[in-house]
């Protein structure tokens, strides 16, 4: 579905991504873990067209997308749930959902149908539909951000740090929702600092460090890898990034 080949991306003079290559197959949950500053969000923004790579390529179903503007990438079936949720806090829950369906703004029936689906999936949003989004709890805002992204009916859903700032019980609920989305046919690229939870539900994963992929494997294998345990799961081992 998605193939990222040898991407190099700069922030001004900062070389943020240094030859990153990953792939996501249809029907997978693929997770990307790494410390702050590793380049995870930079990679997400490059895939979504918010940043342009200086070298390398990104293909979605064999179509090159690294040369396309963000709105065109969304129209091809890629949706982003951004870090920090970035909901429209001064607009109602319902209007936030409608903003997610901007590609179908001339199809009122579609927007109504998708809103009803989101209200069925996230009943709390139905209860809060007329409430300003900024007054929701953190967990409710994250559900709204996911629902807003789903309004564009994506084939690939990218979630950037969906557990950030949430209580453990809410985090568990968010990860359950991610699994359910995959079971219902949505492919997921998950960017997370909560390595244990992310790898537990992932088919495969990548470890990003200082702009480079240093390790990849199945979610289960990465959970058992000594360096992943040392760096991200709080277990003391000797440092060794060998695959």
KOLMARVEX-472765 format. One record per residue: z, y, x of N, C-alpha, C in turn; residue in one letter. Coordinates in nm, 4 decimals, always signed. Layout:
N
R      n.zz      n.yy      n.xx     ca.zz     ca.yy     ca.xx      c.zz      c.yy      c.xx  aa
R         Z         Y         X         Z         Y         X         Z         Y         X   A
...
//
This chain:
243
R      n.zz      n.yy      n.xx     ca.zz     ca.yy     ca.xx      c.zz      c.yy      c.xx  aa
R   +0.0000   -0.1205   +0.0831   +0.0000   +0.0000   +0.0000   +0.0000   +0.1262   +0.0870   X
R   +0.1017   +0.1378   +0.1733   +0.1143   +0.2562   +0.2591   +0.1140   +0.2119   +0.4047   X
R   +0.0310   +0.2774   +0.4859   +0.0256   +0.2484   +0.6289   +0.0334   +0.3791   +0.7063   X
R   +0.1365   +0.3908   +0.7869   +0.1549   +0.5064   +0.8747   +0.1279   +0.4585   +1.0164   X
R   +0.0302   +0.5216   +1.0831   -0.0105   +0.4745   +1.2155   +0.0078   +0.5845   +1.3205   X
R   +0.0992   +0.5601   +1.4133   +0.1154   +0.6430   +1.5335   +0.1218   +0.7923   +1.5022   X
R   +0.2100   +0.8283   +1.4087   +0.2212   +0.9673   +1.3659   +0.3020   +1.0495   +1.4667   X
R   +0.2467   +1.1652   +1.4995   +0.3179   +1.2659   +1.5787   +0.3258   +1.3926   +1.4942   X
R   +0.4474   +1.4409   +1.4722   +0.4674   +1.5622   +1.3928   +0.5588   +1.6570   +1.4684   X
R   +0.5238   +1.7857   +1.4636   +0.6006   +1.8897   +1.5322   +0.6616   +1.9869   +1.4317   X
R   +0.7839   +2.0344   +1.4625   +0.8398   +2.1551   +1.4017   +0.8283   +2.2638   +1.5079   X
R   +0.7318   +2.3522   +1.4919   +0.7047   +2.4512   +1.5960   +0.6827   +2.3775   +1.7288   X
R   +0.7717   +2.3991   +1.8253   +0.7538   +2.3319   +1.9546   +0.8344   +2.2034   +1.9661   X
R   +0.9081   +2.1689   +1.8616   +0.9916   +2.0482   +1.8653   +0.9083   +1.9264   +1.8244   X
R   +0.9040   +1.8278   +1.9121   +0.8286   +1.7052   +1.8861   +0.9180   +1.6114   +1.8043   X
R   +0.9080   +1.6177   +1.6710   +1.0029   +1.5489   +1.5823   +0.9714   +1.4014   +1.5625   X
R   +0.8435   +1.3671   +1.5494   +0.8009   +1.2272   +1.5358   +0.7097   +1.1937   +1.6524   X
R   +0.7385   +1.0825   +1.7185   +0.6707   +1.0489   +1.8435   +0.6044   +0.9118   +1.8327   X
R   +0.4952   +0.9088   +1.7597   +0.4198   +0.7845   +1.7485   +0.4778   +0.6844   +1.6511   X
R   +0.5273   +0.7328   +1.5390   +0.5906   +0.6450   +1.4394   +0.4856   +0.5666   +1.3615   X
R   +0.5088   +0.4367   +1.3481   +0.4230   +0.3495   +1.2669   +0.5114   +0.2659   +1.1749   X
R   +0.4812   +0.2688   +1.0454   +0.5485   +0.1824   +0.9481   +0.4463   +0.1401   +0.8437   X
R   +0.4799   +0.0382   +0.7662   +0.3955   +0.0038   +0.6523   +0.4836   -0.0427   +0.5364   X
R   +0.4322   -0.0231   +0.4165   +0.5012   -0.0632   +0.2940   +0.4023   -0.1419   +0.2095   X
R   +0.4366   -0.2656   +0.1774   +0.3508   -0.3482   +0.0925   +0.3885   -0.3288   -0.0537   X
R   +0.2932   -0.3495   -0.1405   +0.3179   -0.3337   -0.2837   +0.4286   -0.4280   -0.3286   X
R   +0.5226   -0.3743   -0.4062   +0.6308   -0.4553   -0.4602   +0.7539   -0.4650   -0.3721   X
R   +0.7530   -0.3997   -0.2559   +0.8661   -0.4065   -0.1644   +0.9652   -0.2927   -0.1861   X
R   +1.0879   -0.3160   -0.1405   +1.1796   -0.2079   -0.1062   +1.1859   -0.2067   +0.0461   X
R   +1.1421   -0.0981   +0.1052   +1.1485   -0.0810   +0.2506   +1.2430   +0.0342   +0.2788   X
R   +1.3382   +0.0131   +0.3682   +1.4354   +0.1182   +0.3977   +1.4189   +0.1682   +0.5399   X
R   +1.4492   +0.2952   +0.5582   +1.4437   +0.3604   +0.6884   +1.5813   +0.4174   +0.7151   X
R   +1.6465   +0.3710   +0.8218   +1.7804   +0.4187   +0.8530   +1.7787   +0.4880   +0.9892   X
R   +1.8782   +0.5731   +1.0094   +1.8887   +0.6463   +1.1343   +1.9892   +0.7582   +1.1191   X
R   +2.0349   +0.8088   +1.2320   +2.1342   +0.9162   +1.2314   +2.0701   +1.0485   +1.1918   X
R   +2.1527   +1.1490   +1.1661   +2.1020   +1.2836   +1.1426   +2.0171   +1.3280   +1.2615   X
R   +1.9022   +1.3865   +1.2328   +1.8151   +1.4332   +1.3395   +1.7220   +1.3281   +1.3950   X
R   +1.7249   +1.2072   +1.3386   +1.6393   +1.0999   +1.3899   +1.4930   +1.1194   +1.3520   X
R   +1.4681   +1.1977   +1.2457   +1.3309   +1.2204   +1.2023   +1.2963   +1.1601   +1.0681   X
R   +1.3971   +1.1127   +0.9952   +1.3707   +1.0436   +0.8692   +1.3050   +1.1364   +0.7667   X
R   +1.3667   +1.2521   +0.7446   +1.3115   +1.3460   +0.6460   +1.1782   +1.4027   +0.6937   X
R   +1.1633   +1.4224   +0.8239   +1.0343   +1.4672   +0.8776   +0.9244   +1.3678   +0.8431   X
R   +0.9546   +1.2392   +0.8554   +0.8562   +1.1370   +0.8206   +0.8225   +1.1428   +0.6720   X
R   +0.9244   +1.1576   +0.5879   +0.9018   +1.1687   +0.4435   +0.8116   +1.2876   +0.4121   X
R   +0.8420   +1.4016   +0.4700   +0.7634   +1.5225   +0.4434   +0.6209   +1.5094   +0.4958   X
R   +0.6027   +1.4339   +0.6032   +0.4679   +1.4115   +0.6552   +0.3885   +1.3205   +0.5618   X
R   +0.4522   +1.2159   +0.5114   +0.3850   +1.1266   +0.4170   +0.3436   +1.2026   +0.2917   X
R   +0.4307   +1.2929   +0.2449   +0.4070   +1.3646   +0.1197   +0.3197   +1.4885   +0.1361   X
R   +0.2766   +1.5168   +0.2573   +0.1861   +1.6291   +0.2789   +0.2538   +1.7630   +0.2982   X
R   +0.3877   +1.7654   +0.3038   +0.4591   +1.8911   +0.3238   +0.4528   +1.9352   +0.4699   X
R   +0.4326   +1.8389   +0.5592   +0.4059   +1.8652   +0.6998   +0.2785   +1.7923   +0.7385   X
R   +0.2038   +1.8476   +0.8319   +0.0808   +1.7844   +0.8765   +0.1000   +1.7262   +1.0165   X
R   +0.0607   +1.6014   +1.0372   +0.0743   +1.5429   +1.1709   -0.0283   +1.6002   +1.2677   X
R   +0.0110   +1.6105   +1.3937   -0.0843   +1.6554   +1.4960   -0.1720   +1.5402   +1.5429   X
R   -0.1184   +1.4186   +1.5324   -0.1942   +1.2984   +1.5663   -0.1517   +1.1848   +1.4738   X
R   -0.2376   +1.0829   +1.4653   -0.2065   +0.9675   +1.3836   -0.2670   +0.9780   +1.2449   X
R   -0.2413   +0.8767   +1.1630   -0.3006   +0.8725   +1.0292   -0.2047   +0.8086   +0.9299   X
R   -0.2248   +0.8444   +0.8032   -0.1489   +0.7849   +0.6938   -0.2485   +0.7446   +0.5860   X
R   -0.2444   +0.6173   +0.5460   -0.3351   +0.5671   +0.4436   -0.2552   +0.5131   +0.3259   X
R   -0.3008   +0.5438   +0.2065   -0.2422   +0.4927   +0.0833   -0.3518   +0.4158   +0.0117   X
R   -0.3329   +0.2831   -0.0005   -0.4401   +0.1955   -0.0502   -0.5711   +0.2233   +0.0247   X
R   -0.5622   +0.2275   +0.1568   -0.6778   +0.2450   +0.2461   -0.7426   +0.3829   +0.2371   X
R   -0.6838   +0.4742   +0.1609   -0.7376   +0.6090   +0.1543   -0.6571   +0.7007   +0.2457   X
R   -0.7219   +0.7764   +0.3353   -0.6480   +0.8674   +0.4225   -0.5871   +0.9823   +0.3427   X
R   -0.4561   +0.9995   +0.3556   -0.3891   +1.1054   +0.2797   -0.3279   +1.2120   +0.3696   X
R   -0.3304   +1.1913   +0.5008   -0.2671   +1.2888   +0.5909   -0.3430   +1.4209   +0.5946   X
R   -0.4627   +1.4238   +0.5378   -0.5416   +1.5478   +0.5335   -0.5360   +1.6134   +0.3958   X
R   -0.4593   +1.5544   +0.3026   -0.4582   +1.6025   +0.1651   -0.3394   +1.6947   +0.1390   X
R   -0.3531   +1.7876   +0.0423   -0.2388   +1.8712   +0.0030   -0.1384   +1.7899   -0.0793   X
R   -0.0127   +1.8353   -0.0857   +0.0915   +1.7585   -0.1555   +0.0575   +1.7236   -0.2999   X
R   +0.0001   +1.8186   -0.3752   -0.0262   +1.7905   -0.5171   -0.1282   +1.6789   -0.5347   X
R   -0.2226   +1.6671   -0.4414   -0.3204   +1.5594   -0.4484   -0.2556   +1.4256   -0.4173   X
R   -0.1628   +1.4254   -0.3234   -0.0915   +1.3025   -0.2887   -0.0094   +1.2538   -0.4069   X
R   +0.0553   +1.3475   -0.4779   +0.1297   +1.3101   -0.5995   +0.0355   +1.2480   -0.7019   X
R   -0.0818   +1.3055   -0.7176   -0.1763   +1.2559   -0.8185   -0.2269   +1.1160   -0.7868   X
R   -0.2187   +1.0752   -0.6599   -0.2616   +0.9407   -0.6203   -0.1543   +0.8355   -0.6500   X
R   -0.0309   +0.8818   -0.6764   +0.0732   +0.7867   -0.7149   +0.1922   +0.7791   -0.6219   X
R   +0.2204   +0.8872   -0.5475   +0.3385   +0.8919   -0.4614   +0.4306   +1.0015   -0.5138   X
R   +0.5568   +0.9673   -0.5395   +0.6543   +1.0651   -0.5884   +0.7760   +1.0644   -0.4982   X
R   +0.8326   +1.1814   -0.4770   +0.9472   +1.1984   -0.3879   +1.0696   +1.2426   -0.4665   X
R   +1.1810   +1.1751   -0.4406   +1.3128   +1.2230   -0.4821   +1.3741   +1.2835   -0.3573   X
R   +1.3765   +1.4169   -0.3468   +1.4100   +1.4799   -0.2186   +1.5576   +1.4730   -0.1844   X
R   +1.5850   +1.4896   -0.0566   +1.7227   +1.4988   -0.0104   +1.7911   +1.6168   -0.0785   X
R   +1.9129   +1.5944   -0.1244   +1.9855   +1.7004   -0.1932   +1.9420   +1.7213   -0.3369   X
R   +1.8556   +1.6336   -0.3861   +1.8114   +1.6278   -0.5263   +1.7177   +1.7410   -0.5647   X
R   +1.7525   +1.8661   -0.5313   +1.6657   +1.9815   -0.5558   +1.6154   +1.9899   -0.7004   X
R   +1.7065   +1.9674   -0.7934   +1.6731   +1.9875   -0.9339   +1.6665   +2.1373   -0.9628   X
R   +1.6092   +2.1725   -1.0762   +1.6043   +2.3120   -1.1199   +1.7326   +2.3404   -1.1977   X
R   +1.8312   +2.3932   -1.1265   +1.9672   +2.3992   -1.1809   +1.9812   +2.4932   -1.3003   X
R   +1.8955   +2.5947   -1.3099   +1.9080   +2.6914   -1.4197   +1.8223   +2.6538   -1.5400   X
R   +1.7566   +2.5383   -1.5320   +1.6777   +2.4880   -1.6443   +1.7477   +2.3678   -1.7052   X
R   +1.7150   +2.3376   -1.8288   +1.7782   +2.2247   -1.8968   +1.7313   +2.0923   -1.8380   X
R   +1.8053   +1.9884   -1.8686   +1.7675   +1.8529   -1.8283   +1.6279   +1.8197   -1.8800   X
R   +1.6029   +1.8524   -2.0049   +1.4743   +1.8200   -2.0658   +1.3587   +1.8924   -1.9960   X
R   +1.3777   +2.0182   -1.9629   +1.2722   +2.0937   -1.8953   +1.2503   +2.0394   -1.7539   X
R   +1.3585   +1.9986   -1.6867   +1.3424   +1.9359   -1.5557   +1.2525   +1.8130   -1.5646   X
R   +1.2731   +1.7318   -1.6667   +1.1889   +1.6135   -1.6844   +1.0435   +1.6540   -1.7097   X
R   +1.0240   +1.7532   -1.7913   +0.8881   +1.7991   -1.8203   +0.8183   +1.8505   -1.6952   X
R   +0.8949   +1.9127   -1.6045   +0.8373   +1.9589   -1.4784   +0.7856   +1.8414   -1.3952   X
R   +0.8505   +1.7259   -1.4092   +0.8054   +1.6078   -1.3365   +0.6727   +1.5544   -1.3857   X
R   +0.6331   +1.5928   -1.5057   +0.5072   +1.5462   -1.5637   +0.3990   +1.6537   -1.5563   X
R   +0.4084   +1.7415   -1.4551   +0.3137   +1.8544   -1.4500   +0.1692   +1.8083   -1.4363   X
R   +0.1479   +1.6883   -1.3791   +0.0109   +1.6370   -1.3674   -0.0504   +1.6104   -1.5052   X
R   +0.0371   +1.5894   -1.6027   -0.0085   +1.5550   -1.7383   +0.0271   +1.6677   -1.8364   X
R   +0.0303   +1.7907   -1.7862   +0.0773   +1.9034   -1.8689   -0.0108   +1.9307   -1.9893   X
R   -0.1334   +1.8804   -1.9871   -0.2232   +1.8981   -2.1014   -0.2205   +1.7781   -2.1961   X
R   -0.1305   +1.6833   -2.1665   -0.1202   +1.5627   -2.2490   +0.0210   +1.5557   -2.3069   X
R   +0.0420   +1.6259   -2.4172   +0.1757   +1.6364   -2.4753   +0.2329   +1.5013   -2.5154   X
R   +0.1471   +1.4140   -2.5677   +0.1950   +1.2827   -2.6103   +0.2480   +1.2026   -2.4925   X
R   +0.1810   +1.2159   -2.3766   +0.2261   +1.1431   -2.2586   +0.3651   +1.1899   -2.2167   X
R   +0.3828   +1.3216   -2.2104   +0.5119   +1.3757   -2.1681   +0.6235   +1.3314   -2.2625   X
R   +0.5959   +1.3324   -2.3923   +0.6964   +1.2896   -2.4895   +0.7312   +1.1418   -2.4708   X
R   +0.6283   +1.0604   -2.4487   +0.6501   +0.9167   -2.4291   +0.7338   +0.8913   -2.3038   X
R   +0.7002   +0.9595   -2.1939   +0.7730   +0.9386   -2.0698   +0.9164   +0.9903   -2.0796   X
R   +0.9370   +1.1015   -2.1474   +1.0741   +1.1495   -2.1658   +1.1579   +1.0472   -2.2413   X
R   +1.0989   +0.9897   -2.3442   +1.1721   +0.8891   -2.4210   +1.2058   +0.7690   -2.3337   X
R   +1.1129   +0.7289   -2.2464   +1.1420   +0.6181   -2.1541   +1.2572   +0.6530   -2.0609   X
R   +1.2577   +0.7762   -2.0111   +1.3650   +0.8170   -1.9204   +1.4989   +0.8232   -1.9927   X
R   +1.4980   +0.8684   -2.1179   +1.6219   +0.8725   -2.1946   +1.6739   +0.7317   -2.2235   X
R   +1.5829   +0.6365   -2.2403   +1.6251   +0.4984   -2.2599   +1.6823   +0.4401   -2.1312   X
R   +1.6210   +0.4735   -2.0178   +1.6678   +0.4209   -1.8893   +1.7986   +0.4872   -1.8469   X
R   +1.8102   +0.6187   -1.8736   +1.9283   +0.6954   -1.8335   +1.9895   +0.7597   -1.9584   X
R   +2.0675   +0.6844   -2.0356   +2.1205   +0.7367   -2.1626   +2.1995   +0.8647   -2.1471   X
R   +2.2656   +0.8844   -2.0327   +2.3441   +1.0061   -2.0147   +2.2543   +1.1300   -2.0172   X
R   +2.1291   +1.1165   -1.9763   +2.0384   +1.2304   -1.9778   +2.0003   +1.2699   -2.1203   X
R   +1.9947   +1.1713   -2.2095   +1.9696   +1.2038   -2.3503   +2.0849   +1.2887   -2.4054   X
R   +2.2078   +1.2484   -2.3711   +2.3242   +1.3231   -2.4177   +2.3261   +1.4647   -2.3619   X
R   +2.2706   +1.4805   -2.2413   +2.2757   +1.6101   -2.1725   +2.1423   +1.6854   -2.1808   X
R   +2.0511   +1.6434   -2.2644   +1.9138   +1.6927   -2.2602   +1.9027   +1.8444   -2.2719   X
R   +1.9929   +1.9086   -2.3453   +1.9878   +2.0541   -2.3625   +2.0827   +2.1281   -2.2675   X
R   +2.1506   +2.0535   -2.1827   +2.2471   +2.1114   -2.0898   +2.1756   +2.1607   -1.9642   X
R   +2.2236   +2.2691   -1.9036   +2.1659   +2.3156   -1.7780   +2.1890   +2.2105   -1.6694   X
R   +2.0842   +2.1813   -1.5946   +2.0917   +2.0731   -1.4966   +2.1984   +2.0991   -1.3913   X
R   +2.2225   +2.2259   -1.3590   +2.3219   +2.2581   -1.2576   +2.4639   +2.2286   -1.2984   X
R   +2.4881   +2.2022   -1.4268   +2.6234   +2.1727   -1.4736   +2.6509   +2.0226   -1.4780   X
R   +2.5526   +1.9405   -1.4417   +2.5725   +1.7957   -1.4390   +2.6576   +1.7562   -1.3189   X
R   +2.7189   +1.6382   -1.3277   +2.7894   +1.5837   -1.2122   +2.6880   +1.5439   -1.1052   X
R   +2.7364   +1.5156   -0.9843   +2.6469   +1.4762   -0.8761   +2.5664   +1.3517   -0.9090   X
R   +2.6321   +1.2523   -0.9662   +2.5625   +1.1298   -1.0028   +2.4586   +1.1530   -1.1107   X
R   +2.4927   +1.2371   -1.2092   +2.3976   +1.2684   -1.3160   +2.2785   +1.3460   -1.2620   X
R   +2.3037   +1.4351   -1.1672   +2.1930   +1.5085   -1.1060   +2.0998   +1.4144   -1.0296   X
R   +2.1588   +1.3151   -0.9623   +2.0736   +1.2198   -0.8899   +1.9894   +1.1380   -0.9873   X
R   +2.0476   +1.0974   -1.0989   +1.9707   +1.0259   -1.2001   +1.8588   +1.1136   -1.2550   X
R   +1.8874   +1.2413   -1.2742   +1.7851   +1.3344   -1.3223   +1.6728   +1.3474   -1.2194   X
R   +1.7085   +1.3558   -1.0909   +1.6070   +1.3674   -0.9865   +1.5170   +1.2444   -0.9825   X
R   +1.5764   +1.1264   -1.0002   +1.4971   +1.0034   -1.0035   +1.4080   +1.0019   -1.1273   X
R   +1.4659   +1.0368   -1.2418   +1.3891   +1.0380   -1.3658   +1.2746   +1.1381   -1.3588   X
R   +1.3003   +1.2546   -1.3014   +1.1946   +1.3554   -1.2874   +1.0785   +1.3013   -1.2046   X
R   +1.1092   +1.2307   -1.0951   +1.0041   +1.1719   -1.0121   +0.9274   +1.0641   -1.0879   X
R   +0.9985   +0.9860   -1.1681   +0.9338   +0.8781   -1.2435   +0.8417   +0.9309   -1.3536   X
R   +0.8613   +1.0561   -1.3929   +0.7771   +1.1149   -1.4974   +0.6300   +1.1213   -1.4555   X
R   +0.6021   +1.1201   -1.3258   +0.4627   +1.1221   -1.2791   +0.4035   +0.9819   -1.2701   X
R   +0.4818   +0.8817   -1.3112   +0.4384   +0.7416   -1.3136   +0.3879   +0.6964   -1.1765   X
R   +0.4735   +0.7052   -1.0734   +0.4295   +0.6730   -0.9374   +0.4151   +0.5233   -0.9134   X
R   +0.3257   +0.4906   -0.8211   +0.3180   +0.3544   -0.7707   +0.4129   +0.3347   -0.6527   X
R   +0.4364   +0.4429   -0.5779   +0.5312   +0.4409   -0.4669   +0.6335   +0.5514   -0.4895   X
R   +0.7608   +0.5136   -0.4956   +0.8699   +0.6091   -0.5117   +0.9427   +0.6201   -0.3786   X
R   +0.9521   +0.7426   -0.3258   +1.0229   +0.7679   -0.2008   +1.1538   +0.8376   -0.2336   X
R   +1.2638   +0.7793   -0.1897   +1.3957   +0.8369   -0.2145   +1.4580   +0.8762   -0.0819   X
R   +1.4888   +1.0048   -0.0662   +1.5450   +1.0572   +0.0572   +1.6943   +1.0812   +0.0383   X
R   +1.7748   +0.9938   +0.0971   +1.9216   +1.0025   +0.0926   +1.9772   +1.0113   -0.0495   X
R   +1.9454   +0.9145   -0.1367   +1.9922   +0.9243   -0.2762   +2.1425   +0.9095   -0.2930   X
R   +2.2131   +0.8535   -0.1931   +2.3578   +0.8347   -0.2086   +2.4390   +0.9507   -0.1532   X
R   +2.3721   +1.0517   -0.0978   +2.4430   +1.1602   -0.0295   +2.5398   +1.2325   -0.1229   X
R   +2.6654   +1.2399   -0.0807   +2.7653   +1.3168   -0.1525   +2.8182   +1.2530   -0.2788   X
R   +2.7869   +1.1271   -0.3022   +2.8289   +1.0622   -0.4259   +2.9460   +0.9669   -0.4018   X
R   +3.0275   +0.9489   -0.5039   +3.1405   +0.8564   -0.4969   +3.0899   +0.7122   -0.4893   X
R   +3.1682   +0.6211   -0.4290   +3.1229   +0.4829   -0.4109   +3.0748   +0.4130   -0.5380   X
R   +3.1449   +0.4334   -0.6486   +3.1027   +0.3683   -0.7724   +2.9667   +0.4197   -0.8188   X
R   +2.9414   +0.5489   -0.8013   +2.8126   +0.6069   -0.8392   +2.7038   +0.5591   -0.7444   X
R   +2.7369   +0.5472   -0.6162   +2.6404   +0.4949   -0.5184   +2.5959   +0.3548   -0.5579   X
R   +2.6908   +0.2717   -0.5969   +2.6577   +0.1354   -0.6390   +2.5644   +0.1370   -0.7588   X
R   +2.5867   +0.2294   -0.8504   +2.5014   +0.2404   -0.9691   +2.3601   +0.2853   -0.9310   X
R   +2.3501   +0.3801   -0.8362   +2.2186   +0.4278   -0.7924   +2.1399   +0.3156   -0.7262   X
R   +2.2056   +0.2366   -0.6425   +2.1359   +0.1275   -0.5759   +2.0958   +0.0183   -0.6755   X
R   +2.1754   -0.0014   -0.7788   +2.1373   -0.0944   -0.8844   +2.0122   -0.0462   -0.9556   X
R   +2.0033   +0.0846   -0.9812   +1.8847   +0.1426   -1.0449   +1.7620   +0.1214   -0.9573   X
R   +1.7768   +0.1384   -0.8254   +1.6642   +0.1194   -0.7331   +1.6139   -0.0242   -0.7396   X
R   +1.7046   -0.1198   -0.7420   +1.6634   -0.2603   -0.7540   +1.5906   -0.2857   -0.8853   X
R   +1.6405   -0.2287   -0.9934   +1.5764   -0.2476   -1.1236   +1.4361   -0.1882   -1.1257   X
R   +1.4186   -0.0744   -1.0604   +1.2861   -0.0123   -1.0548   +1.1875   -0.1043   -0.9842   X
R   +1.2306   -0.1631   -0.8737   +1.1424   -0.2563   -0.8028   +1.1090   -0.3775   -0.8899   X
R   +1.2081   -0.4302   -0.9588   +1.1859   -0.5464   -1.0452   +1.0870   -0.5146   -1.1568   X
R   +1.0784   -0.3870   -1.1940   +0.9871   -0.3457   -1.3009   +0.8537   -0.2951   -1.2477   X
R   +0.8311   -0.3128   -1.1173   +0.6978   -0.2883   -1.0634   +0.6790   -0.1664   -0.9761   X
R   +0.7858   -0.0910   -0.9497   +0.7728   +0.0276   -0.8652   +0.8072   -0.0076   -0.7212   X
R   +0.7176   +0.0232   -0.6295   +0.7431   +0.0035   -0.4873   +0.8297   +0.1192   -0.4379   X
R   +0.9228   +0.0889   -0.3471   +1.0219   +0.1882   -0.3061   +1.0283   +0.1998   -0.1536   X
R   +1.0222   +0.3248   -0.1056   +1.0560   +0.3568   +0.0333   +1.1864   +0.4345   +0.0287   X
R   +1.2903   +0.3774   +0.0871   +1.4261   +0.4288   +0.0752   +1.4739   +0.4795   +0.2104   X
R   +1.5081   +0.6076   +0.2177   +1.5622   +0.6674   +0.3395   +1.7114   +0.6848   +0.3172   X
R   +1.7929   +0.6289   +0.4071   +1.9365   +0.6253   +0.3813   +2.0185   +0.6276   +0.5104   X
R   +2.1346   +0.6961   +0.5026   +2.2356   +0.6830   +0.6070   +2.3344   +0.5718   +0.5738   X
R   +2.3431   +0.5358   +0.4466   +2.4303   +0.4257   +0.4057   +2.3579   +0.2947   +0.4366   X
R   +2.3621   +0.2578   +0.5649   +2.2807   +0.1462   +0.6128   +2.3169   +0.0146   +0.5455   X
R   +2.4442   -0.0094   +0.5249   +2.4858   -0.1377   +0.4680   +2.4271   -0.1581   +0.3283   X
R   +2.4411   -0.0584   +0.2427   +2.3904   -0.0703   +0.1061   +2.2385   -0.0759   +0.1035   X
R   +2.1739   +0.0060   +0.1869   +2.0281   +0.0111   +0.1874   +1.9670   -0.1204   +0.2355   X
R   +2.0184   -0.1732   +0.3450   +1.9635   -0.2973   +0.3993   +1.9943   -0.4167   +0.3083   X
R   +2.1039   -0.4088   +0.2343   +2.1414   -0.5188   +0.1452   +2.0392   -0.5400   +0.0340   X
R   +1.9681   -0.4331   -0.0072   +1.8703   -0.4476   -0.1149   +1.7260   -0.4439   -0.0641   X
R   +1.7076   -0.4215   +0.0661   +1.5728   -0.4022   +0.1203   +1.5070   -0.5352   +0.1555   X
R   +1.3761   -0.5405   +0.1332   +1.2986   -0.6535   +0.1845   +1.2826   -0.6407   +0.3358   X
R   +1.2519   -0.5181   +0.3795   +1.2357   -0.4913   +0.5224   +1.2939   -0.3541   +0.5542   X
R   +1.3153   -0.3301   +0.6830   +1.3691   -0.2015   +0.7229   +1.3235   -0.1604   +0.8609   X
R   +1.3392   -0.0312   +0.8870   +1.3085   +0.0271   +1.0179   +1.4277   +0.1118   +1.0610   X
R   +1.4548   +0.1111   +1.1912   +1.5566   +0.1984   +1.2489   +1.4838   +0.3069   +1.3279   X
R   +1.5122   +0.4318   +1.2932   +1.4490   +0.5459   +1.3593   +1.5530   +0.6154   +1.4464   X
R   +1.5166   +0.6430   +1.5702   +1.6063   +0.7122   +1.6628   +1.5260   +0.8115   +1.7448   X
R   +1.5663   +0.9376   +1.7414   +1.5004   +1.0475   +1.8130   +1.3484   +1.0435   +1.7979   X
R   +1.3038   +1.0264   +1.6739   +1.1619   +1.0356   +1.6438   +1.0803   +0.9121   +1.6729   X
R   +1.1452   +0.8008   +1.7021   +1.0734   +0.6770   +1.7332   +1.1332   +0.5607   +1.6547   X
R   +1.0486   +0.4658   +1.6154   +1.0981   +0.3413   +1.5570   +1.1458   +0.2524   +1.6709   X
R   +1.2747   +0.2201   +1.6705   +1.3307   +0.1392   +1.7788   +1.3548   -0.0048   +1.7362   X
R   +1.3476   -0.0306   +1.6071   +1.3745   -0.1656   +1.5587   +1.3172   -0.1813   +1.4191   X
R   +1.2660   -0.2987   +1.3883   +1.2211   -0.3294   +1.2523   +1.2453   -0.4766   +1.2242   X
R   +1.2558   -0.5096   +1.0965   +1.2790   -0.6482   +1.0586   +1.3143   -0.6573   +0.9122   X
R   +1.3489   -0.7774   +0.8670   +1.3931   -0.7929   +0.7294   +1.5283   -0.7235   +0.7123   X
R   +1.5608   -0.6898   +0.5875   +1.6897   -0.6279   +0.5631   +1.8040   -0.7158   +0.6106   X
R   +1.7935   -0.8456   +0.5868   +1.8985   -0.9389   +0.6267   +1.9125   -0.9455   +0.7781   X
R   +1.7969   -0.9506   +0.8485   +1.8016   -0.9590   +0.9950   +1.8617   -0.8339   +1.0567   X
R   +1.8280   -0.7174   +1.0008   +1.8820   -0.5936   +1.0556   +2.0324   -0.5821   +1.0306   X
R   +2.0788   -0.6325   +0.9176   +2.2225   -0.6318   +0.8911   +2.2989   -0.7132   +0.9954   X
R   +2.2345   -0.8168   +1.0461   +2.2995   -0.9050   +1.1427   +2.2741   -0.8624   +1.2866   X
R   +2.1876   -0.7630   +1.3078   +2.1546   -0.7216   +1.4437   +2.2735   -0.6485   +1.5062   X
R   +2.3073   -0.6844   +1.6282   +2.4279   -0.6317   +1.6911   +2.4252   -0.4801   +1.7063   X
R   +2.3093   -0.4217   +1.7411   +2.3051   -0.2775   +1.7617   +2.3119   -0.2016   +1.6292   X
R   +2.2535   -0.2571   +1.5242   +2.2670   -0.1958   +1.3920   +2.4130   -0.1998   +1.3490   X
R   +2.4778   -0.3116   +1.3747   +2.6200   -0.3217   +1.3405   +2.7030   -0.2203   +1.4183   X
R   +2.6713   -0.2019   +1.5467   +2.7475   -0.1076   +1.6286   +2.7237   +0.0369   +1.5849   X
R   +2.5951   +0.0722   +1.5663   +2.5599   +0.2124   +1.5427   +2.5805   +0.2565   +1.3990   X
R   +2.5621   +0.1636   +1.3034   +2.5596   +0.2049   +1.1624   +2.6613   +0.1336   +1.0738   X
R   +2.7180   +0.0242   +1.1217   +2.8128   -0.0492   +1.0388   +2.9535   -0.0483   +1.0970   X
R   +2.9725   +0.0253   +1.2069   +3.1067   +0.0446   +1.2604   +3.1647   -0.0724   +1.3353   X
R   +3.0774   -0.1584   +1.3905   +3.1271   -0.2720   +1.4683   +3.0944   -0.2484   +1.6154   X
R   +3.1891   -0.2822   +1.7025   +3.1702   -0.2598   +1.8456   +3.0914   -0.3741   +1.9083   X
R   +2.9765   -0.3386   +1.9684   +2.8979   -0.4357   +2.0445   +2.8377   -0.3612   +2.1623   X
R   +2.7782   -0.4341   +2.2543   +2.7056   -0.3693   +2.3637   +2.5741   -0.3141   +2.3106   X
R   +2.5222   -0.2090   +2.3731   +2.4021   -0.1409   +2.3248   +2.2768   -0.2149   +2.3717   X
R   +2.1938   -0.2546   +2.2777   +2.0712   -0.3271   +2.3124   +1.9766   -0.3208   +2.1943   X
R   +1.8654   -0.2436   +2.2081   +1.7729   -0.2251   +2.0972   +1.6618   -0.3298   +2.0963   X
R   +1.6757   -0.4409   +2.1659   +1.5699   -0.5423   +2.1676   +1.5496   -0.5986   +2.0279   X
R   +1.4189   -0.6195   +1.9918   +1.3862   -0.6738   +1.8607   +1.4179   -0.8212   +1.8577   X
//
